[in-house]
Amino acid sequence: MGSRIPSHQLSSGLYVSGRPEHLKSDRQSTTAASCAVPYTGGDVKKSGDLAKMFDISMSDRTSSAAAGPPMGKPSRQSSSSQTSSGSVRSGTVKFSGPIVQPTGLITSGPLGRRSGQLDAGAPVGKAVYGSAVTSLSEGVKLRFKMSKLVMWVLLVVFVMGFVVGVFYYVALKKVDIFVAVVVVVVMAVVVVLWNLGWKERGLLGFLNSYPDAELRGATDGQYVKVTGVVTCGSIPLESSFQRIPRCVYISAELYEYRGWGGKSANPRHRSFSWGCRHSEKYVTDFYISDFQSGLRAVVKAGNGAKVAPFVKPTTVVDITKNRDLSPSFLRWLADRSLSSDDRVMRLKEGHIKEGSTVSVMGVVRRHDNILMIVPPTEPISTGCQWARCLLPTYVEGLVLTCDESQNADVIPV
């Protein structure tokens, strides 16, 4: 009876079931040859026909093979990081698609600086902040504001009085009215000059006398003055020369003295006076803890907000001759492309460090459980200060004042 199980005879003459060994090896080699896929290590040049699709010559493949086998298999990338819009030519791959940051954040460009924060690996030099930090390129603008009707009435009265005084003096030889008009005009000029010279002091006096408000009872849209301890937000600042860390406001001003025929620091620099040659001021969002209620509010001073800081700077460098220049000051000048000629210079720095006591004047805004102080939309007036003969002074933006003795009274936070 026939059997369906194949058998074969060994060299010893013994019959066994199954196929011969040489047939098994031939079959296995044929199967392996049809299923095996060579490992290329991700190199297009080793992919055979795939290299021909990208016009890669055999010389490139030979040089790539001579470089040696890959050290290890490449890790599998995520689908988001594999997206690219580059082209492959002569084995070079150019990527212009998304790039995965070390934190996992997908960006559309190379690794760089965050908005408002410095790169940790960047060389020490001039700090370059992003849009989250407000750069105060101009100083605090204080201006007077009077009604146009009042100004025209005063002008008409002065002109009429002057004309009448001249008529009486020519026709009747009386100088009473003329002298009275001249006295009034002189008094008006003195009042104007007095206000121009004392407007900042008058504003600071108004700010100091303004009562502190309690944030717990402040309503949305109310203009308040809050005094308390400040803490840094997400972007702390650092002073440029002294390298004081964790500040919410920093300033650096370089002044030069101009003698007779000397170089001017700016177009408005007069002889025998100090002129500002370079100025940089930065402020960012920070927190303030109210002394009255203990609540903490976010002061929105960053992102280009209007801020009027009144922080008295201190002189950190006083140069009388060129030989007195220190290496750190020379480096500070070089970072800002400023020449170190034989000039009399002074460098003043101001800052508000974390833990300092600060007064902020702004408008209260409540959003869900977040309490904020934002700049007012309209300029704030001090009103007429009759005791000091001061006209109404207007200031725009958040008003930020700090005690002069802040270095000695910093509260650790």
Disulfide bonds with the S-S distance in Angstrom:
none
